[in-house]
Amino acid sequence: MKYFWLLLISTGLYSQSGVYDGLNVGFDEDSNTLTAVFDLSDYHANGTVDRCQLYVVASKNTSEKHFTASIYNFNYQLLGYGSLTYFPDMYKYNFKLEKEIQQCNRIMTGFEGTGIDFYQKYAMDWKRVNLVKSPRAYFYSKPGTEFKTKSYITHGEWMGVLDYKSSWLKVDYITPNTKKFTRTWVRKQDMVAE
């Protein structure tokens, strides 16, 4: 199984956190940082998952209309370049690649030229989107190891971060198949470093 992430960092002020089709976005106004996971995973009826996520680092000058993006795989190997533009009046992001890239046993097509639009499904108050690095990230009913629940998610899954508290993150987790929202706490050490 390969894991790929999408992390977008910006200096732009006009971005909206939320779920945009396969693009999941968090925006921290204090640091002008936008993070996201672009998930192309295939979820099969038998419960197996062919996980495929992209990791992108992007920045934007205040005079520019788009984020300039570098696209990486899980091992931080550069795959290519592109741009990401937010359209606040249409609640969408447009994602373009300079050229096709090959990942997850497929070629990412349709992203060149005019790019692909990702329309907002849900507006959220996420400060960032983060990925699980531990084999298991357990859920906690409140900050503190004594509040551990039996529920957990696994390496490579993503969560929307609502708040930070010392070594804890208050997060939203969206179950891929049912789209059920779970608001819970996780340990910061189980997540990819910020």
C-alpha atoms as one frame of an Amber mdcrd trajectory, in Angstrom:
protein
   0.000   0.000   0.000   1.309   3.444  -0.868   0.398   6.604   0.989   0.418
  10.045  -0.532  -0.587  13.317   1.079  -1.615  16.772   0.185  -0.359  19.600
   2.348  -0.915  23.125   1.145   0.752  26.077   2.833  -0.257  29.594   1.884
  -0.135  33.248   2.764  -3.598  33.853   1.317  -6.429  35.259   3.389  -9.375
  34.039   1.309  -9.673  30.316   1.857 -12.473  28.247   3.352 -11.939  25.098
   5.420 -14.068  22.110   4.512 -14.602  19.115   2.254 -14.350  19.710  -1.506
 -15.114  16.399  -3.249 -11.743  14.557  -2.787  -9.901  17.649  -1.507 -10.124
  18.130   2.282  -8.988  21.588   3.436  -8.065  23.259   6.723  -7.143  26.945
   7.047  -5.466  28.665  10.005  -5.936  32.433   9.707  -3.419  33.139  12.491
  -0.544  31.596  10.557  -2.065  31.984   7.054  -1.539  28.255   6.576  -3.768
  26.097   4.416  -3.418  22.313   4.673  -5.292  19.638   2.789  -5.419  15.966
   1.890  -6.194  14.974  -1.686  -7.562  11.452  -1.378  -7.837   9.161  -4.407
  -8.240   5.967  -2.365 -10.469   3.157  -3.622 -12.848   1.764  -0.975 -14.061
  -1.726  -1.914 -17.328  -3.398  -0.859 -15.410  -6.123   1.024 -13.879  -3.470
   3.315 -10.405  -3.332   1.781  -8.873   0.003   0.827  -6.308   0.818  -1.857
  -5.062   3.991  -0.173  -3.749   6.729  -2.448  -3.150  10.252  -1.198  -1.043
  13.145  -2.480   1.093  15.490  -0.397   1.556  18.991  -1.794   3.326  22.051
  -0.436   2.124  25.355  -1.896   2.666  29.058  -1.261   1.164  32.290  -2.538
   2.193  35.934  -2.577  -0.552  38.418  -1.717  -0.470  39.756  -5.290  -1.034
  36.294  -6.812  -4.413  34.654  -7.348  -3.181  31.076  -7.049  -1.037  28.936
  -4.775   2.135  27.588  -6.393   2.337  23.891  -5.535   5.044  21.243  -5.305
   3.651  17.704  -5.272   5.364  14.983  -3.207   4.838  11.341  -2.289   4.946
   9.875   1.232   8.768   9.757   1.165   8.943  13.464   0.261  10.130  12.667
  -3.263   9.161  15.464  -5.637   6.643  14.293  -8.242   5.838  17.545 -10.024
   4.499  21.078  -9.829   1.136  22.742 -10.166  -1.157  25.473  -8.912  -4.242
  25.744  -6.736  -6.735  28.608  -7.053  -9.607  29.331  -4.643 -12.813  30.920
  -5.986 -14.705  32.296  -2.932 -17.798  33.278  -4.942 -18.162  29.693  -6.241
 -16.896  27.841  -3.134 -14.422  25.815  -5.147 -10.728  25.117  -5.651  -9.193
  24.539  -9.078  -6.137  22.252  -9.067  -3.759  22.131 -12.063  -0.580  20.173
 -12.721   2.151  21.302 -15.111   2.296  17.736 -16.493   0.856  14.307 -15.728
   2.256  12.431 -12.759   2.082   8.698 -12.126   1.179   7.428  -8.661  -0.862
   4.612  -7.146  -0.574   2.491 -10.309  -2.380   5.136 -12.337  -1.606   8.286
 -14.265  -3.208  11.435 -12.867  -4.921  12.849 -15.954  -7.211  15.825 -16.462
  -5.226  18.065 -14.141  -3.235  19.720 -16.935  -4.569  22.653 -18.962  -7.669
  24.012 -17.243  -7.289  21.703 -14.219  -9.993  20.035 -12.129 -12.541  21.864
  -9.977 -13.323  20.712  -6.437 -16.642  22.082  -5.162 -17.397  22.477  -1.479
 -19.520  19.760   0.152 -19.234  20.893   3.786 -17.857  24.072   5.358 -15.813
  23.269   8.463 -13.819  25.237  11.050 -10.632  23.207  10.666  -7.351  24.987
  11.370  -5.512  22.308   9.428  -5.880  18.818   8.051  -3.499  16.239   9.465
  -2.562  12.634   8.732  -1.991   9.690  11.061   1.638   8.492  11.187   1.221
   5.834  13.929  -0.059   2.332  13.146  -3.091   3.276  15.297  -4.277   6.663
  16.548  -6.734   6.053  19.383  -9.633   8.397  20.114  -9.954  10.024  23.548
 -13.154  11.490  25.014 -11.072  14.395  26.418  -7.353  15.189  26.725  -5.636
  12.655  28.993  -4.468   9.066  28.608  -7.093   7.895  31.112  -9.851   8.918
  28.646  -8.788   6.498  25.870 -11.648   4.838  23.967 -11.622   1.580  21.984
 -11.978   3.459  18.668  -8.976   4.298  16.508  -7.930   5.033  12.950  -4.847
   3.785  11.128  -1.739   5.076   9.384  -2.453   7.377   6.428  -6.008   8.363
   7.375  -6.767  12.083   7.744  -8.596  14.281  10.251  -9.639  17.936  10.375
  -8.009  19.693  13.350 -10.274  22.065  15.297  -8.104  22.959  18.289  -4.728
  22.347  19.949  -4.226  21.711  23.648  -0.636  20.957  24.696   0.083  17.508
  23.246  -3.546  16.923  22.166  -5.592  17.736  19.066  -9.371  18.116  18.952
 -10.366  16.679  15.576 -13.186  15.757  13.238 -12.927  12.350  11.615 -15.149
  11.540   8.639 -15.697   7.816   8.053 -14.908   7.226   4.335 -17.839   4.931
   3.453 -20.631   6.298   5.661 -19.452   9.949   5.810 -20.271   9.893   9.545
 -18.617  12.723  11.515 -16.855  11.901  14.794 -15.562  14.757  16.974 -12.864
  13.482  19.351  -9.362  14.037  20.753  -6.124  12.380  19.562  -2.515  12.531
  20.721  -0.398  14.953  18.708   2.471  12.428  18.632   0.313  10.031  16.561
   0.009  12.580  13.767   2.415  13.771  11.057   4.565  16.624  12.389   3.324
  20.113  11.626
